[in-house]
């Protein structure tokens, strides 16, 4: 069984951001692309990071998104 160690959540001005950390993986999700990239840029200045492919399933969580529909 997987146990997520850290989930950070920011909710302000109708913008939502999640940062999920499991061992050495980070999953980011946001309702606002500018906030998404701002956090990514900040984290990359603090840590050695590499960008992996788009996630559709991770940590036993199915992830669905539809950018044209805004989901």
C-alpha positions as CSV (number, residue, x, y, z in Angstrom):
1,X,0.0,0.0,0.0
2,X,1.3,3.4,-1.0
3,X,1.2,6.2,1.6
4,X,1.5,9.8,0.5
5,X,3.8,11.6,2.8
6,X,3.1,15.2,1.9
7,X,0.2,17.1,0.2
8,X,0.4,20.8,0.1
9,X,-2.7,22.8,-1.0
10,X,-3.0,26.5,-1.8
11,X,-6.4,28.0,-2.5
12,X,-6.6,31.8,-3.1
13,X,-8.4,34.1,-5.5
14,X,-10.2,31.2,-7.2
15,X,-6.9,29.6,-8.0
16,X,-6.2,26.1,-6.6
17,X,-2.8,24.4,-6.5
18,X,-1.8,21.0,-5.2
19,X,1.8,19.8,-4.6
20,X,2.0,16.0,-3.8
21,X,5.3,14.6,-2.7
22,X,6.0,10.9,-2.6
23,X,9.5,9.7,-1.9
24,X,11.5,11.5,-4.7
25,X,8.5,12.3,-7.0
26,X,6.5,15.5,-7.1
27,X,3.1,15.8,-8.7
28,X,1.8,19.3,-9.4
29,X,-1.7,20.3,-10.3
30,X,-3.3,23.7,-10.6
31,X,-6.5,25.4,-11.9
32,X,-4.3,28.2,-13.2
33,X,-1.4,27.6,-15.6
34,X,0.5,30.8,-14.6
35,X,0.5,29.7,-11.0
36,X,1.5,26.2,-12.1
37,X,4.6,27.5,-13.9
38,X,5.5,30.0,-11.2
39,X,5.7,27.2,-8.6
40,X,7.6,25.0,-11.0
41,X,10.1,27.8,-11.6
42,X,10.5,28.4,-7.9
43,X,11.0,24.7,-7.1
44,X,13.6,24.4,-9.9
45,X,15.7,27.2,-8.3
46,X,15.6,25.3,-5.0
47,X,16.1,21.7,-6.1
48,X,17.7,19.7,-9.0
49,X,14.6,18.7,-11.0
50,X,13.8,17.1,-14.3
51,X,10.5,17.2,-16.1
52,X,8.9,13.8,-16.7
53,X,6.0,13.0,-19.1
54,X,2.3,13.9,-18.4
55,X,0.8,11.8,-15.7
56,X,-2.4,9.9,-16.2
57,X,-2.1,7.5,-13.2
58,X,0.1,7.7,-10.1
59,X,0.1,6.6,-6.5
60,X,-3.1,4.6,-7.2
61,X,-4.9,7.8,-8.2
62,X,-6.5,8.1,-11.6
63,X,-6.0,11.5,-13.1
64,X,-8.3,13.0,-15.7
65,X,-8.1,16.4,-17.2
66,X,-9.5,18.2,-20.1
67,X,-7.8,21.6,-20.7
68,X,-10.1,22.7,-23.5
69,X,-13.1,22.1,-21.2
70,X,-11.2,23.8,-18.3
71,X,-11.0,20.6,-16.1
